[in-house]
Amino acid sequence: GKVDVDSKDQDGWTPLSLAAQSGHEAVVKLLLETGKVDVDSKDQDGRTPLSLAAQNGHEAVVKLL
């Protein structure tokens, strides 16, 4: 079957949010290349993948986003 690469969990986190927050540059790049993710998606607290990456000091991910 197919998987929704932009699905949200109960807290509003997407796979891109999780990858950005953790600094997984290769995963962020892969998800962006699908063209099917919302880079401006917000979790329940209003945080975006970019803000999560920046908050955790992941400069390479910040540049990708």
PQR file with spaces between the fields and no chain letter, atoms N, CA, C, O and H, PARSE charges and radii, in Angstrom:
ATOM       1  N    GLY     1       0.818   -1.195    0.000 -0.4000 1.5000
ATOM       2  CA   GLY     1       0.000    0.000    0.000 -0.0000 2.0000
ATOM       3  C    GLY     1       0.852    1.245    0.000  0.5500 1.7000
ATOM       4  O    GLY     1       2.081    1.189    0.043 -0.5500 1.4000
ATOM       5  N    LYS     2       0.179    2.349   -0.048 -0.4000 1.5000
ATOM       6  CA   LYS     2       0.873    3.640   -0.050 -0.0000 2.0000
ATOM       7  C    LYS     2       0.870    4.249    1.344  0.5500 1.7000
ATOM       8  O    LYS     2       0.002    3.962    2.167 -0.5500 1.4000
ATOM       9  H    LYS     2      -0.819    2.395   -0.083  0.4000 1.0000
ATOM      10  N    VAL     3       1.848    5.085    1.583 -0.4000 1.5000
ATOM      11  CA   VAL     3       1.997    5.757    2.871 -0.0000 2.0000
ATOM      12  C    VAL     3       1.897    7.260    2.657  0.5500 1.7000
ATOM      13  O    VAL     3       2.461    7.792    1.700 -0.5500 1.4000
ATOM      14  H    VAL     3       2.554    5.319    0.914  0.4000 1.0000
ATOM      15  N    ASP     4       1.184    7.946    3.541 -0.4000 1.5000
ATOM      16  CA   ASP     4       1.094    9.398    3.484 -0.0000 2.0000
ATOM      17  C    ASP     4       2.318    9.979    4.199  0.5500 1.7000
ATOM      18  O    ASP     4       2.414    9.928    5.425 -0.5500 1.4000
ATOM      19  H    ASP     4       0.726    7.515    4.318  0.4000 1.0000
ATOM      20  N    VAL     5       3.248   10.531    3.417 -0.4000 1.5000
ATOM      21  CA   VAL     5       4.497   11.037    4.004 -0.0000 2.0000
ATOM      22  C    VAL     5       4.300   12.331    4.793  0.5500 1.7000
ATOM      23  O    VAL     5       5.241   12.832    5.409 -0.5500 1.4000
ATOM      24  H    VAL     5       3.169   10.573    2.421  0.4000 1.0000
ATOM      25  N    ASP     6       3.086   12.870    4.776 -0.4000 1.5000
ATOM      26  CA   ASP     6       2.809   14.111    5.501 -0.0000 2.0000
ATOM      27  C    ASP     6       1.768   13.902    6.601  0.5500 1.7000
ATOM      28  O    ASP     6       1.160   14.866    7.065 -0.5500 1.4000
ATOM      29  H    ASP     6       2.322   12.463    4.276  0.4000 1.0000
ATOM      30  N    SER     7       1.559   12.655    7.020 -0.4000 1.5000
ATOM      31  CA   SER     7       0.561   12.372    8.052 -0.0000 2.0000
ATOM      32  C    SER     7       1.034   12.920    9.402  0.5500 1.7000
ATOM      33  O    SER     7       2.232   12.987    9.678 -0.5500 1.4000
ATOM      34  H    SER     7       2.054   11.872    6.643  0.4000 1.0000
ATOM      35  N    LYS     8       0.065   13.308   10.233 -0.4000 1.5000
ATOM      36  CA   LYS     8       0.387   13.876   11.544 -0.0000 2.0000
ATOM      37  C    LYS     8       0.040   12.890   12.651  0.5500 1.7000
ATOM      38  O    LYS     8      -0.908   12.112   12.542 -0.5500 1.4000
ATOM      39  H    LYS     8      -0.908   13.254   10.009  0.4000 1.0000
ATOM      40  N    ASP     9       0.832   12.941   13.722 -0.4000 1.5000
ATOM      41  CA   ASP     9       0.504   12.124   14.885 -0.0000 2.0000
ATOM      42  C    ASP     9      -0.435   12.913   15.799  0.5500 1.7000
ATOM      43  O    ASP     9      -0.899   13.991   15.424 -0.5500 1.4000
ATOM      44  H    ASP     9       1.602   13.573   13.811  0.4000 1.0000
ATOM      45  N    GLN    10      -0.716   12.392   16.982 -0.4000 1.5000
ATOM      46  CA   GLN    10      -1.668   13.030   17.895 -0.0000 2.0000
ATOM      47  C    GLN    10      -1.227   14.419   18.355  0.5500 1.7000
ATOM      48  O    GLN    10      -2.051   15.206   18.821 -0.5500 1.4000
ATOM      49  H    GLN    10      -0.340   11.517   17.287  0.4000 1.0000
ATOM      50  N    ASP    11       0.070   14.729   18.227 -0.4000 1.5000
ATOM      51  CA   ASP    11       0.580   16.041   18.628 -0.0000 2.0000
ATOM      52  C    ASP    11       0.750   16.996   17.448  0.5500 1.7000
ATOM      53  O    ASP    11       1.204   18.128   17.612 -0.5500 1.4000
ATOM      54  H    ASP    11       0.740   14.090   17.848  0.4000 1.0000
ATOM      55  N    GLY    12       0.380   16.525   16.260 -0.4000 1.5000
ATOM      56  CA   GLY    12       0.504   17.368   15.076 -0.0000 2.0000
ATOM      57  C    GLY    12       1.867   17.292   14.410  0.5500 1.7000
ATOM      58  O    GLY    12       2.181   18.103   13.539 -0.5500 1.4000
ATOM      59  H    GLY    12       0.011   15.605   16.127  0.4000 1.0000
ATOM      60  N    TRP    13       2.681   16.320   14.814 -0.4000 1.5000
ATOM      61  CA   TRP    13       4.021   16.158   14.239 -0.0000 2.0000
ATOM      62  C    TRP    13       3.951   15.316   12.974  0.5500 1.7000
ATOM      63  O    TRP    13       3.258   14.300   12.923 -0.5500 1.4000
ATOM      64  H    TRP    13       2.427   15.661   15.521  0.4000 1.0000
ATOM      65  N    THR    14       4.680   15.757   11.956 -0.4000 1.5000
ATOM      66  CA   THR    14       4.793   15.010   10.708 -0.0000 2.0000
ATOM      67  C    THR    14       6.165   14.330   10.678  0.5500 1.7000
ATOM      68  O    THR    14       7.023   14.642   11.504 -0.5500 1.4000
ATOM      69  H    THR    14       5.242   16.582   11.998  0.4000 1.0000
ATOM      70  N    PRO    15       6.381   13.410    9.740 -0.5600 1.5000
ATOM      71  CA   PRO    15       7.727   12.832    9.613  0.2800 2.0000
ATOM      72  C    PRO    15       8.798   13.919    9.413  0.5500 1.7000
ATOM      73  O    PRO    15       9.911   13.799    9.924 -0.5500 1.4000
ATOM      74  N    LEU    16       8.452   14.976    8.666 -0.4000 1.5000
ATOM      75  CA   LEU    16       9.407   16.072    8.453 -0.0000 2.0000
ATOM      76  C    LEU    16       9.718   16.776    9.766  0.5500 1.7000
ATOM      77  O    LEU    16      10.871   17.124   10.023 -0.5500 1.4000
ATOM      78  H    LEU    16       7.548   15.073    8.251  0.4000 1.0000
ATOM      79  N    SER    17       8.711   16.988   10.597 -0.4000 1.5000
ATOM      80  CA   SER    17       8.923   17.619   11.910 -0.0000 2.0000
ATOM      81  C    SER    17       9.896   16.795   12.748  0.5500 1.7000
ATOM      82  O    SER    17      10.839   17.333   13.329 -0.5500 1.4000
ATOM      83  H    SER    17       7.775   16.706   10.389  0.4000 1.0000
ATOM      84  N    LEU    18       9.659   15.492   12.806 -0.4000 1.5000
ATOM      85  CA   LEU    18      10.507   14.608   13.600 -0.0000 2.0000
ATOM      86  C    LEU    18      11.936   14.573   13.077  0.5500 1.7000
ATOM      87  O    LEU    18      12.887   14.621   13.857 -0.5500 1.4000
ATOM      88  H    LEU    18       8.893   15.055   12.335  0.4000 1.0000
ATOM      89  N    ALA    19      12.088   14.490   11.760 -0.4000 1.5000
ATOM      90  CA   ALA    19      13.426   14.457   11.163 -0.0000 2.0000
ATOM      91  C    ALA    19      14.160   15.777   11.396  0.5500 1.7000
ATOM      92  O    ALA    19      15.351   15.781   11.708 -0.5500 1.4000
ATOM      93  H    ALA    19      11.315   14.451   11.127  0.4000 1.0000
ATOM      94  N    ALA    20      13.453   16.893   11.244 -0.4000 1.5000
ATOM      95  CA   ALA    20      14.064   18.210   11.437 -0.0000 2.0000
ATOM      96  C    ALA    20      14.492   18.409   12.884  0.5500 1.7000
ATOM      97  O    ALA    20      15.589   18.899   13.149 -0.5500 1.4000
ATOM      98  H    ALA    20      12.485   16.890   10.990  0.4000 1.0000
ATOM      99  N    GLN    21      13.636   18.032   13.809 -0.4000 1.5000
ATOM     100  CA   GLN    21      13.909   18.188   15.232 -0.0000 2.0000
ATOM     101  C    GLN    21      15.121   17.358   15.652  0.5500 1.7000
ATOM     102  O    GLN    21      15.883   17.756   16.533 -0.5500 1.4000
ATOM     103  H    GLN    21      12.744   17.633   13.594  0.4000 1.0000
ATOM     104  N    SER    22      15.289   16.211   15.017 -0.4000 1.5000
ATOM     105  CA   SER    22      16.390   15.311   15.365 -0.0000 2.0000
ATOM     106  C    SER    22      17.661   15.563   14.560  0.5500 1.7000
ATOM     107  O    SER    22      18.703   14.974   14.849 -0.5500 1.4000
ATOM     108  H    SER    22      14.671   15.887   14.302  0.4000 1.0000
ATOM     109  N    GLY    23      17.585   16.430   13.555 -0.4000 1.5000
ATOM     110  CA   GLY    23      18.762   16.753   12.760 -0.0000 2.0000
ATOM     111  C    GLY    23      19.108   15.718   11.712  0.5500 1.7000
ATOM     112  O    GLY    23      20.260   15.630   11.289 -0.5500 1.4000
ATOM     113  H    GLY    23      16.739   16.909   13.320  0.4000 1.0000
ATOM     114  N    HIS    24      18.133   14.934   11.286 -0.4000 1.5000
ATOM     115  CA   HIS    24      18.379   13.898   10.271 -0.0000 2.0000
ATOM     116  C    HIS    24      18.322   14.520    8.877  0.5500 1.7000
ATOM     117  O    HIS    24      17.301   14.470    8.192 -0.5500 1.4000
ATOM     118  H    HIS    24      17.197   15.006   11.630  0.4000 1.0000
ATOM     119  N    GLU    25      19.444   15.101    8.486 -0.4000 1.5000
ATOM     120  CA   GLU    25      19.541   15.848    7.230 -0.0000 2.0000
ATOM     121  C    GLU    25      19.136   15.012    6.010  0.5500 1.7000
ATOM     122  O    GLU    25      18.397   15.492    5.151 -0.5500 1.4000
ATOM     123  H    GLU    25      20.274   15.141    9.043  0.4000 1.0000
ATOM     124  N    ALA    26      19.609   13.781    5.930 -0.4000 1.5000
ATOM     125  CA   ALA    26      19.300   12.928    4.769 -0.0000 2.0000
ATOM     126  C    ALA    26      17.810   12.630    4.676  0.5500 1.7000
ATOM     127  O    ALA    26      17.250   12.599    3.580 -0.5500 1.4000
ATOM     128  H    ALA    26      20.210   13.390    6.628  0.4000 1.0000
ATOM     129  N    VAL    27      17.164   12.411    5.817 -0.4000 1.5000
ATOM     130  CA   VAL    27      15.728   12.124    5.821 -0.0000 2.0000
ATOM     131  C    VAL    27      14.941   13.370    5.434  0.5500 1.7000
ATOM     132  O    VAL    27      13.972   13.283    4.681 -0.5500 1.4000
ATOM     133  H    VAL    27      17.619   12.436    6.707  0.4000 1.0000
ATOM     134  N    VAL    28      15.350   14.522    5.943 -0.4000 1.5000
ATOM     135  CA   VAL    28      14.690   15.788    5.582 -0.0000 2.0000
ATOM     136  C    VAL    28      14.786   15.993    4.076  0.5500 1.7000
ATOM     137  O    VAL    28      13.797   16.334    3.426 -0.5500 1.4000
ATOM     138  H    VAL    28      16.138   14.592    6.555  0.4000 1.0000
ATOM     139  N    LYS    29      15.967   15.786    3.528 -0.4000 1.5000
ATOM     140  CA   LYS    29      16.178   15.962    2.090 -0.0000 2.0000
ATOM     141  C    LYS    29      15.291   15.003    1.291  0.5500 1.7000
ATOM     142  O    LYS    29      14.662   15.406    0.313 -0.5500 1.4000
ATOM     143  H    LYS    29      16.770   15.509    4.055  0.4000 1.0000
ATOM     144  N    LEU    30      15.243   13.761    1.701 -0.4000 1.5000
ATOM     145  CA   LEU    30      14.417   12.757    1.036 -0.0000 2.0000
ATOM     146  C    LEU    30      12.939   13.140    1.067  0.5500 1.7000
ATOM     147  O    LEU    30      12.248   13.041    0.053 -0.5500 1.4000
ATOM     148  H    LEU    30      15.753   13.434    2.497  0.4000 1.0000
ATOM     149  N    LEU    31      12.461   13.573    2.217 -0.4000 1.5000
ATOM     150  CA   LEU    31      11.055   13.969    2.338 -0.0000 2.0000
ATOM     151  C    LEU    31      10.753   15.189    1.469  0.5500 1.7000
ATOM     152  O    LEU    31       9.705   15.247    0.825 -0.5500 1.4000
ATOM     153  H    LEU    31      13.022   13.653    3.041  0.4000 1.0000
ATOM     154  N    LEU    32      11.662   16.161    1.448 -0.4000 1.5000
ATOM     155  CA   LEU    32      11.460   17.346    0.616 -0.0000 2.0000
ATOM     156  C    LEU    32      11.414   16.982   -0.865  0.5500 1.7000
ATOM     157  O    LEU    32      10.637   17.554   -1.629 -0.5500 1.4000
ATOM     158  H    LEU    32      12.513   16.114    1.972  0.4000 1.0000
ATOM     159  N    GLU    33      12.251   16.027   -1.263 -0.4000 1.5000
ATOM     160  CA   GLU    33      12.314   15.623   -2.666 -0.0000 2.0000
ATOM     161  C    GLU    33      11.030   14.957   -3.151  0.5500 1.7000
ATOM     162  O    GLU    33      10.781   14.906   -4.356 -0.5500 1.4000
ATOM     163  H    GLU    33      12.882   15.562   -0.642  0.4000 1.0000
ATOM     164  N    THR    34      10.214   14.448   -2.233 -0.4000 1.5000
ATOM     165  CA   THR    34       8.947   13.826   -2.644 -0.0000 2.0000
ATOM     166  C    THR    34       7.981   14.874   -3.182  0.5500 1.7000
ATOM     167  O    THR    34       7.103   14.569   -3.988 -0.5500 1.4000
ATOM     168  H    THR    34      10.417   14.489   -1.255  0.4000 1.0000
ATOM     169  N    GLY    35       8.154   16.125   -2.722 -0.4000 1.5000
ATOM     170  CA   GLY    35       7.237   17.188   -3.120 -0.0000 2.0000
ATOM     171  C    GLY    35       5.860   17.049   -2.488  0.5500 1.7000
ATOM     172  O    GLY    35       4.924   17.745   -2.881 -0.5500 1.4000
ATOM     173  H    GLY    35       8.867   16.373   -2.067  0.4000 1.0000
ATOM     174  N    LYS    36       5.729   16.161   -1.518 -0.4000 1.5000
ATOM     175  CA   LYS    36       4.426   15.877   -0.917 -0.0000 2.0000
ATOM     176  C    LYS    36       4.349   16.241    0.560  0.5500 1.7000
ATOM     177  O    LYS    36       3.440   15.803    1.266 -0.5500 1.4000
ATOM     178  H    LYS    36       6.489   15.596   -1.199  0.4000 1.0000
ATOM     179  N    VAL    37       5.299   17.037    1.022 -0.4000 1.5000
ATOM     180  CA   VAL    37       5.276   17.439    2.432 -0.0000 2.0000
ATOM     181  C    VAL    37       5.040   18.943    2.544  0.5500 1.7000
ATOM     182  O    VAL    37       5.475   19.721    1.695 -0.5500 1.4000
ATOM     183  H    VAL    37       6.037   17.392    0.449  0.4000 1.0000
ATOM     184  N    ASP    38       4.350   19.330    3.596 -0.4000 1.5000
ATOM     185  CA   ASP    38       4.087   20.739    3.867 -0.0000 2.0000
ATOM     186  C    ASP    38       5.190   21.259    4.785  0.5500 1.7000
ATOM     187  O    ASP    38       5.198   20.973    5.982 -0.5500 1.4000
ATOM     188  H    ASP    38       3.997   18.698    4.285  0.4000 1.0000
ATOM     189  N    VAL    39       6.117   22.024    4.217 -0.4000 1.5000
ATOM     190  CA   VAL    39       7.251   22.508    5.023 -0.0000 2.0000
ATOM     191  C    VAL    39       6.820   23.509    6.086  0.5500 1.7000
ATOM     192  O    VAL    39       7.563   23.769    7.032 -0.5500 1.4000
ATOM     193  H    VAL    39       6.110   22.257    3.244  0.4000 1.0000
ATOM     194  N    ASP    40       5.630   24.069    5.936 -0.4000 1.5000
ATOM     195  CA   ASP    40       5.131   25.043    6.902 -0.0000 2.0000
ATOM     196  C    ASP    40       4.101   24.452    7.861  0.5500 1.7000
ATOM     197  O    ASP    40       3.395   25.194    8.544 -0.5500 1.4000
ATOM     198  H    ASP    40       5.026   23.858    5.167  0.4000 1.0000
ATOM     199  N    SER    41       4.008   23.118    7.918 -0.4000 1.5000
ATOM     200  CA   SER    41       3.037   22.489    8.818 -0.0000 2.0000
ATOM     201  C    SER    41       3.368   22.855   10.259  0.5500 1.7000
ATOM     202  O    SER    41       4.533   23.013   10.626 -0.5500 1.4000
ATOM     203  H    SER    41       4.581   22.515    7.364  0.4000 1.0000
ATOM     204  N    LYS    42       2.323   22.986   11.064 -0.4000 1.5000
ATOM     205  CA   LYS    42       2.505   23.364   12.468 -0.0000 2.0000
ATOM     206  C    LYS    42       1.952   22.276   13.373  0.5500 1.7000
ATOM     207  O    LYS    42       0.923   21.665   13.086 -0.5500 1.4000
ATOM     208  H    LYS    42       1.377   22.858   10.766  0.4000 1.0000
ATOM     209  N    ASP    43       2.664   22.047   14.478 -0.4000 1.5000
ATOM     210  CA   ASP    43       2.160   21.094   15.462 -0.0000 2.0000
ATOM     211  C    ASP    43       1.166   21.804   16.372  0.5500 1.7000
ATOM     212  O    ASP    43       0.826   22.964   16.137 -0.5500 1.4000
ATOM     213  H    ASP    43       3.500   22.544   14.711  0.4000 1.0000
ATOM     214  N    GLN    44       0.707   21.125   17.391 -0.4000 1.5000
ATOM     215  CA   GLN    44      -0.304   21.705   18.286 -0.0000 2.0000
ATOM     216  C    GLN    44       0.188   22.959   19.002  0.5500 1.7000
ATOM     217  O    GLN    44      -0.615   23.778   19.450 -0.5500 1.4000
ATOM     218  H    GLN    44       0.983   20.183   17.581  0.4000 1.0000
ATOM     219  N    ASP    45       1.505   23.108   19.110 -0.4000 1.5000
ATOM     220  CA   ASP    45       2.076   24.280   19.781 -0.0000 2.0000
ATOM     221  C    ASP    45       2.519   25.351   18.791  0.5500 1.7000
ATOM     222  O    ASP    45       3.137   26.342   19.180 -0.5500 1.4000
ATOM     223  H    ASP    45       2.158   22.443   18.746  0.4000 1.0000
ATOM     224  N    GLY    46       2.202   25.152   17.498 -0.4000 1.5000
ATOM     225  CA   GLY    46       2.520   26.154   16.482 -0.0000 2.0000
ATOM     226  C    GLY    46       3.942   26.093   15.955  0.5500 1.7000
ATOM     227  O    GLY    46       4.386   27.005   15.257 -0.5500 1.4000
ATOM     228  H    GLY    46       1.700   24.347   17.182  0.4000 1.0000
ATOM     229  N    ARG    47       4.665   25.022   16.284 -0.4000 1.5000
ATOM     230  CA   ARG    47       6.050   24.899   15.826 -0.0000 2.0000
ATOM     231  C    ARG    47       6.111   24.278   14.430  0.5500 1.7000
ATOM     232  O    ARG    47       5.381   23.334   14.127 -0.5500 1.4000
ATOM     233  H    ARG    47       4.305   24.281   16.851  0.4000 1.0000
ATOM     234  N    THR    48       6.982   24.815   13.593 -0.4000 1.5000
ATOM     235  CA   THR    48       7.183   24.290   12.241 -0.0000 2.0000
ATOM     236  C    THR    48       8.452   23.437   12.218  0.5500 1.7000
ATOM     237  O    THR    48       9.253   23.497   13.151 -0.5500 1.4000
ATOM     238  H    THR    48       7.575   25.582   13.839  0.4000 1.0000
ATOM     239  N    PRO    49       8.641   22.646   11.162 -0.5600 1.5000
ATOM     240  CA   PRO    49       9.901   21.899   11.055  0.2800 2.0000
ATOM     241  C    PRO    49      11.130   22.818   11.128  0.5500 1.7000
ATOM     242  O    PRO    49      12.136   22.462   11.742 -0.5500 1.4000
ATOM     243  N    LEU    50      11.045   23.988   10.505 -0.4000 1.5000
ATOM     244  CA   LEU    50      12.163   24.941   10.541 -0.0000 2.0000
ATOM     245  C    LEU    50      12.451   25.395   11.968  0.5500 1.7000
ATOM     246  O    LEU    50      13.605   25.408   12.397 -0.5500 1.4000
ATOM     247  H    LEU    50      10.228   24.277   10.006  0.4000 1.0000
ATOM     248  N    SER    51      11.412   25.766   12.699 -0.4000 1.5000
ATOM     249  CA   SER    51      11.643   26.240   14.069 -0.0000 2.0000
ATOM     250  C    SER    51      12.195   25.124   14.961  0.5500 1.7000
ATOM     251  O    SER    51      13.019   25.376   15.839 -0.5500 1.4000
ATOM     252  H    SER    51      10.474   25.755   12.351  0.4000 1.0000
ATOM     253  N    LEU    52      11.736   23.892   14.730 -0.4000 1.5000
ATOM     254  CA   LEU    52      12.241   22.764   15.516 -0.0000 2.0000
ATOM     255  C    LEU    52      13.719   22.510   15.225  0.5500 1.7000
ATOM     256  O    LEU    52      14.498   22.246   16.141 -0.5500 1.4000
ATOM     257  H    LEU    52      11.067   23.687   14.016  0.4000 1.0000
ATOM     258  N    ALA    53      14.103   22.590   13.956 -0.4000 1.5000
ATOM     259  CA   ALA    53      15.511   22.393   13.588 -0.0000 2.0000
ATOM     260  C    ALA    53      16.382   23.496   14.187  0.5500 1.7000
ATOM     261  O    ALA    53      17.448   23.221   14.737 -0.5500 1.4000
ATOM     262  H    ALA    53      13.470   22.805   13.212  0.4000 1.0000
ATOM     263  N    ALA    54      15.926   24.741   14.078 -0.4000 1.5000
ATOM     264  CA   ALA    54      16.690   25.874   14.598 -0.0000 2.0000
ATOM     265  C    ALA    54      16.816   25.800   16.115  0.5500 1.7000
ATOM     266  O    ALA    54      17.886   26.050   16.671 -0.5500 1.4000
ATOM     267  H    ALA    54      15.060   24.964   13.630  0.4000 1.0000
ATOM     268  N    GLN    55      15.731   25.460   16.768 -0.4000 1.5000
ATOM     269  CA   GLN    55      15.703   25.364   18.230 -0.0000 2.0000
ATOM     270  C    GLN    55      16.704   24.330   18.746  0.5500 1.7000
ATOM     271  O    GLN    55      17.223   24.453   19.855 -0.5500 1.4000
ATOM     272  H    GLN    55      14.862   25.257   16.317  0.4000 1.0000
ATOM     273  N    ASN    56      16.963   23.319   17.935 -0.4000 1.5000
ATOM     274  CA   ASN    56      17.867   22.252   18.348 -0.0000 2.0000
ATOM     275  C    ASN    56      19.255   22.360   17.725  0.5500 1.7000
ATOM     276  O    ASN    56      20.063   21.440   17.849 -0.5500 1.4000
ATOM     277  H    ASN    56      16.542   23.219   17.034  0.4000 1.0000
ATOM     278  N    GLY    57      19.538   23.478   17.056 -0.4000 1.5000
ATOM     279  CA   GLY    57      20.876   23.755   16.553 -0.0000 2.0000
ATOM     280  C    GLY    57      21.298   22.956   15.336  0.5500 1.7000
ATOM     281  O    GLY    57      22.492   22.746   15.122 -0.5500 1.4000
ATOM     282  H    GLY    57      18.882   24.226   16.956  0.4000 1.0000
ATOM     283  N    HIS    58      20.342   22.506   14.533 -0.4000 1.5000
ATOM     284  CA   HIS    58      20.665   21.710   13.354 -0.0000 2.0000
ATOM     285  C    HIS    58      20.764   22.608   12.119  0.5500 1.7000
ATOM     286  O    HIS    58      19.829   22.704   11.324 -0.5500 1.4000
ATOM     287  H    HIS    58      19.372   22.677   14.707  0.4000 1.0000
ATOM     288  N    GLU    59      21.929   23.266   11.978 -0.4000 1.5000
ATOM     289  CA   GLU    59      22.124   24.264   10.915 -0.0000 2.0000
ATOM     290  C    GLU    59      21.950   23.704    9.515  0.5500 1.7000
ATOM     291  O    GLU    59      21.372   24.370    8.657 -0.5500 1.4000
ATOM     292  H    GLU    59      22.688   23.188   12.624  0.4000 1.0000
ATOM     293  N    ALA    60      22.435   22.499    9.265 -0.4000 1.5000
ATOM     294  CA   ALA    60      22.330   21.914    7.929 -0.0000 2.0000
ATOM     295  C    ALA    60      20.870   21.714    7.543  0.5500 1.7000
ATOM     296  O    ALA    60      20.489   21.929    6.393 -0.5500 1.4000
ATOM     297  H    ALA    60      22.905   21.958    9.962  0.4000 1.0000
ATOM     298  N    VAL    61      20.060   21.302    8.508 -0.4000 1.5000
ATOM     299  CA   VAL    61      18.626   21.105    8.252 -0.0000 2.0000
ATOM     300  C    VAL    61      17.943   22.458    8.041  0.5500 1.7000
ATOM     301  O    VAL    61      17.079   22.588    7.174 -0.5500 1.4000
ATOM     302  H    VAL    61      20.370   21.127    9.442  0.4000 1.0000
ATOM     303  N    VAL    62      18.324   23.451    8.823 -0.4000 1.5000
ATOM     304  CA   VAL    62      17.763   24.804    8.668 -0.0000 2.0000
ATOM     305  C    VAL    62      18.002   25.299    7.241  0.5500 1.7000
ATOM     306  O    VAL    62      17.107   25.880    6.627 -0.5500 1.4000
ATOM     307  H    VAL    62      19.026   23.345    9.528  0.4000 1.0000
ATOM     308  N    LYS    63      19.193   25.073    6.720 -0.4000 1.5000
ATOM     309  CA   LYS    63      19.516   25.525    5.355 -0.0000 2.0000
ATOM     310  C    LYS    63      18.653   24.813    4.311  0.5500 1.7000
ATOM     311  O    LYS    63      18.274   25.416    3.307 -0.5500 1.4000
ATOM     312  H    LYS    63      19.920   24.600    7.218  0.4000 1.0000
ATOM     313  N    LEU    64      18.345   23.542    4.539 -0.4000 1.5000
ATOM     314  CA   LEU    64      17.498   22.791    3.603 -0.0000 2.0000
ATOM     315  C    LEU    64      16.065   23.325    3.595  0.5500 1.7000
ATOM     316  O    LEU    64      15.409   23.368    2.555 -0.5500 1.4000
ATOM     317  H    LEU    64      18.654   23.052    5.354  0.4000 1.0000
ATOM     318  N    LEU    65      15.600   23.727    4.765 -0.4000 1.5000
ATOM     319  CA   LEU    65      14.219   24.180    4.894 -0.0000 2.0000
ATOM     320  C    LEU    65      14.079   25.645    4.529  0.5500 1.7000
ATOM     321  O    LEU    65      12.978   26.193    4.583 -0.5500 1.4000
ATOM     322  H    LEU    65      16.134   23.692    5.610  0.4000 1.0000
